[in-house]
Amino acid sequence: MQMTRDLRIVSVQEWREAAEGTVSVRGLSAWYGRHRALTDVSLEVRPRSVTALIGPSGCGKSTLLRCLNRMHEVVLGATVSGQVLLEDEDVYGSGVDPVSVRRRVGMVFQQPNPFPTMSIYDNVAAGLRLAGTRNRGVLDGKVEQALRQAALWDEVKDKLRKPGTALSGGQQQRLCIARALAVDPEVLLMDEPASALDPVATARIEELMVELKRDYTVVVVTHNMQQAARVSDYTAFLLSEDGGGGALVEYGETRQVFEEPRDERTRDYVTGRL
C-alpha cells in the first residue's frame, strides 16, 4: 500500500520568523586577562523560549551571557575564542558592528539601572533616538508598546515625564526591560533580573519572562533553582572545576535537567548537595 505524507510548504518569510532569535554557541572560551572564565562551551539556544543558565558562583554564567551580545569585550583585557552565531551570522565575525549586535540582543542587568537624569519616557526612547528615530509619533508609539510589553504602561502612563529613578525597584527593572524591548531585539538577556527585588516584584518579573517568550528568545542567569524550574523551558548547568574556566556539564529541557539529570554533578547541584 502506498503511503503519503502531508508536506506543508513553508514560505521564506515563515522560515525566517521561525529561525529569528536562534543562538548557536560553538566552542566558546573566554578570558579576563590570563584568567580563563569559560572553557569550550557549545549549546543551541532555541528561539522563542526561556533558557536558564545555572551553576555555582564563579562558574562563568554571567560571562557566557555577556559573550552573547559582545558585552564581555568592554572589560579591559577580556578576550574570546569560538563562535556565537545569531541566525548563522557570527557576531564576532570580521566587520560585524558590536552596536548592531547589542541592538539585536538586548540585555537587562542584575541591578535596575534607569538613566538617572532622564524621564520614564526618555529612558525608553533613548535607544530609538540613538538609532536615529526622531519622529515624535513613532517615538510615542514605540514607547507605549514597550511599556505595555513590560507590563508597566498602566502604572506610568500618567507620569511619563517623571524621573525613572522615582519608580520602585521592581518598576525600575521593568522600565529597563521596556528600554531593551523598544529597539525590537530578537533576543533578551537577563542577568539575575530579580535578585535585588522583593518577592512580589520577583513574581511579576517571572510572569513577564514567560509572557515575553511569545515574541522573543530569553536567556536568564539565575542562582534561584525554583525560579529556573518555574520560568524556563531549557536549562544549562555550568561548573568550574580544578581551577579551570566554567564548562557546560548538562543542557536540556528543564524538566529533564531537574528531574532526570544525566550527570551526577547536575543531580548534586539541583538537589543542594553540591
C-alpha positions as CSV (number, residue, x, y, z in Angstrom):
1,M,0.0,0.0,0.0
2,Q,1.4,3.4,-1.0
3,M,1.8,5.8,1.9
4,T,1.5,9.5,1.5
5,R,2.6,12.3,3.8
6,D,1.1,15.7,4.2
7,L,4.0,18.0,3.5
8,R,3.4,21.7,4.4
9,I,5.1,24.2,2.2
10,V,6.9,26.8,4.3
11,S,7.4,30.2,2.8
12,V,10.7,32.1,3.1
13,Q,9.1,34.6,5.5
14,E,7.8,31.8,7.8
15,W,11.2,30.1,7.8
16,R,12.9,33.4,8.8
17,E,10.3,34.0,11.5
18,A,10.8,30.5,12.9
19,A,14.6,31.0,12.9
20,E,14.6,34.5,14.4
21,G,16.3,34.6,17.7
22,T,18.2,31.3,17.3
23,V,21.6,31.5,19.0
24,S,24.3,28.9,18.5
25,V,27.3,28.8,20.8
26,R,30.2,26.8,19.4
27,G,33.5,26.1,21.2
28,L,33.3,29.3,23.2
29,S,36.1,30.1,25.6
30,A,36.6,33.4,27.4
31,W,39.3,35.1,29.5
32,Y,39.8,38.1,31.7
33,G,43.4,38.8,31.1
34,R,45.1,35.4,31.9
35,H,42.2,34.1,33.9
36,R,40.0,31.7,32.0
37,A,36.3,32.2,32.7
38,L,34.8,29.8,30.2
39,T,36.1,26.6,28.6
40,D,34.8,25.3,25.2
41,V,31.1,25.8,25.7
42,S,28.7,24.7,23.0
43,L,24.9,24.9,23.0
44,E,21.9,25.8,20.9
45,V,19.5,28.3,22.3
46,R,16.0,27.6,21.0
47,P,14.1,30.6,19.6
48,R,11.1,31.9,21.4
49,S,11.8,30.1,24.7
50,V,13.3,30.8,28.1
51,T,16.7,29.3,28.7
52,A,18.1,29.4,32.2
53,L,21.9,29.3,33.0
54,I,22.5,27.9,36.4
55,G,25.6,26.9,38.4
56,P,27.7,27.9,41.4
57,S,29.1,31.4,41.7
58,G,32.2,31.8,39.6
59,C,31.3,29.2,37.0
60,G,31.0,31.6,34.1
61,K,27.2,32.1,33.8
62,S,27.3,35.9,33.5
63,T,30.4,35.7,31.3
64,L,28.6,33.4,28.9
65,L,25.6,35.7,28.9
66,R,27.8,38.8,28.2
67,C,29.5,37.0,25.4
68,L,26.2,36.5,23.5
69,N,26.0,40.2,22.8
70,R,29.7,41.2,22.9
71,M,29.4,42.9,26.3
72,H,32.2,40.8,27.5
73,E,34.7,42.7,25.4
74,V,34.0,46.0,27.0
75,V,36.0,44.8,30.0
76,L,39.7,45.8,29.7
77,G,41.8,42.7,28.8
78,A,38.8,40.4,28.1
79,T,39.1,38.1,25.1
80,V,37.0,35.4,23.4
81,S,37.6,32.4,21.1
82,G,35.0,30.3,19.4
83,Q,31.7,31.4,17.7
84,V,28.4,32.9,18.7
85,L,26.0,32.6,15.8
86,L,22.8,34.7,15.6
87,E,20.8,33.1,12.8
88,D,24.0,31.7,11.3
89,E,25.9,35.1,11.5
90,D,28.9,35.1,13.7
91,V,28.6,38.1,16.0
92,Y,32.4,38.1,16.4
93,G,32.9,38.0,12.6
94,S,35.1,40.5,10.8
95,G,33.2,43.7,10.1
96,V,30.3,43.0,12.5
97,D,29.3,46.1,14.4
98,P,29.0,45.4,18.1
99,V,26.4,48.2,18.5
100,S,24.2,46.4,16.0
101,V,24.7,43.1,17.8
102,R,23.6,44.7,21.1
103,R,20.5,46.2,19.4
104,R,19.5,42.7,18.2
105,V,20.5,41.1,21.5
106,G,19.3,43.3,24.4
107,M,20.3,43.0,28.0
108,V,18.9,43.6,31.4
109,F,21.3,43.7,34.4
110,Q,21.0,42.5,38.0
111,Q,20.6,45.9,39.5
112,P,17.9,48.2,37.9
113,N,19.8,50.9,36.1
114,P,17.5,53.5,34.6
115,F,19.3,56.6,33.3
116,P,19.2,58.9,36.4
117,T,18.8,62.2,34.6
118,M,16.1,61.0,32.2
119,S,12.3,60.7,32.5
120,I,10.4,57.5,32.2
121,Y,9.6,58.4,28.6
122,D,13.2,59.3,27.7
123,N,14.6,56.2,29.3
124,V,12.5,54.0,26.9
125,A,13.2,56.2,23.9
126,A,16.9,56.5,24.4
127,G,17.9,53.6,22.2
128,L,15.5,54.6,19.5
129,R,16.9,58.1,19.4
130,L,20.4,56.7,19.3
131,A,19.4,54.7,16.3
132,G,18.2,57.9,14.6
133,T,14.4,57.9,15.2
134,R,13.2,61.5,15.6
135,N,9.6,61.3,14.5
136,R,7.6,62.1,17.7
137,G,4.6,59.9,16.6
138,V,6.9,57.0,16.0
139,L,8.6,57.5,19.4
140,D,5.3,57.8,21.2
141,G,4.0,54.6,19.7
142,K,7.2,52.6,20.4
143,V,7.4,53.9,24.0
144,E,3.9,52.9,24.7
145,Q,4.3,49.5,23.0
146,A,7.5,48.7,25.0
147,L,6.0,49.8,28.3
148,R,2.9,47.6,27.6
149,Q,5.2,44.6,26.8
150,A,7.0,45.2,30.1
151,A,3.6,45.3,31.9
152,L,4.3,48.9,33.1
153,W,2.1,51.1,30.9
154,D,-0.9,51.2,33.2
155,E,1.3,52.2,36.2
156,V,3.2,55.0,34.5
157,K,1.1,56.3,31.6
158,D,0.1,59.4,33.6
159,K,3.7,60.2,34.8
160,L,5.9,59.6,31.8
161,R,7.7,62.9,32.4
162,K,8.8,61.9,36.0
163,P,12.3,60.6,36.6
164,G,12.7,56.9,36.0
165,T,14.5,56.7,39.4
166,A,11.3,57.8,41.1
167,L,9.8,54.3,40.5
168,S,10.0,51.4,42.9
169,G,12.8,48.8,42.4
170,G,10.5,46.3,40.6
171,Q,9.1,49.1,38.3
172,Q,12.6,50.3,37.6
173,Q,13.6,46.8,36.4
174,R,10.5,46.6,34.2
175,L,11.5,50.1,32.8
176,C,14.9,48.7,31.9
177,I,13.2,45.8,30.2
178,A,11.0,48.2,28.3
179,R,14.1,50.2,27.3
180,A,15.6,47.0,25.9
181,L,12.4,46.0,24.1
182,A,11.9,49.4,22.5
183,V,14.5,48.8,19.8
184,D,12.9,45.5,18.7
185,P,15.6,43.0,19.7
186,E,15.4,39.3,18.7
187,V,17.0,38.1,22.0
188,L,16.7,39.4,25.5
189,L,19.5,38.5,28.0
190,M,18.7,38.8,31.7
191,D,21.4,38.6,34.4
192,E,19.7,37.7,37.7
193,P,17.0,40.3,37.0
194,A,15.1,39.7,40.2
195,S,17.9,39.1,42.7
196,A,17.6,42.6,44.1
197,L,13.8,42.7,44.3
198,D,11.2,41.7,46.9
199,P,9.0,38.6,46.4
200,V,6.1,40.4,44.9
201,A,8.3,42.2,42.3
202,T,10.2,39.0,41.7
203,A,6.9,37.2,40.8
204,R,6.0,39.9,38.4
205,I,9.4,39.7,36.6
206,E,9.0,35.9,36.4
207,E,5.5,36.2,34.9
208,L,6.9,38.7,32.4
209,M,9.7,36.4,31.3
210,V,7.1,33.7,30.5
211,E,5.0,36.3,28.6
212,L,7.9,37.6,26.6
213,K,8.9,34.3,25.1
214,R,5.9,34.5,22.8
215,D,7.9,37.2,20.9
216,Y,11.5,36.9,22.0
217,T,14.2,34.4,22.8
218,V,15.0,34.9,26.5
219,V,18.2,33.8,28.2
220,V,18.4,34.3,32.0
221,V,21.1,33.8,34.6
222,T,19.7,32.8,38.0
223,H,21.0,31.3,41.3
224,N,17.4,30.5,42.2
225,M,16.7,26.9,41.4
226,Q,13.0,27.3,42.0
227,Q,12.9,30.3,39.6
228,A,14.7,28.3,36.9
229,A,12.3,25.5,37.3
230,R,9.3,27.9,37.1
231,V,10.1,30.1,34.2
232,S,12.5,28.2,31.8
233,D,11.9,25.7,29.0
234,Y,15.6,24.7,28.8
235,T,18.4,24.8,31.4
236,A,22.1,24.8,31.0
237,F,24.2,23.8,34.1
238,L,27.8,25.1,34.2
239,L,30.6,24.2,36.6
240,S,34.1,25.3,37.1
241,E,36.4,22.5,38.5
242,D,40.1,22.3,39.3
243,G,40.6,26.0,38.9
244,G,39.7,26.0,35.2
245,G,37.1,28.0,33.4
246,G,33.4,27.2,33.6
247,A,32.4,24.3,31.4
248,L,29.0,23.1,30.3
249,V,28.1,20.0,32.2
250,E,24.5,19.4,31.0
251,Y,21.9,21.1,28.8
252,G,18.4,20.0,28.0
253,E,14.7,20.6,28.7
254,T,14.3,22.0,32.2
255,R,12.1,19.1,33.4
256,Q,14.7,16.6,32.4
257,V,17.6,18.5,33.9
258,F,15.8,18.9,37.3
259,E,14.0,15.5,37.4
260,E,16.2,13.1,35.4
261,P,19.7,14.7,35.2
262,R,22.2,12.7,33.1
263,D,25.2,13.8,35.0
264,E,25.7,13.1,38.7
265,R,27.2,16.6,39.2
266,T,23.9,18.1,37.9
267,R,21.9,16.0,40.3
268,D,24.1,17.1,43.2
269,Y,23.7,20.7,42.3
270,V,19.9,20.8,41.8
271,T,19.3,18.8,45.0
272,G,21.6,21.1,47.0
273,R,24.3,18.6,47.7
274,L,26.9,20.5,45.6
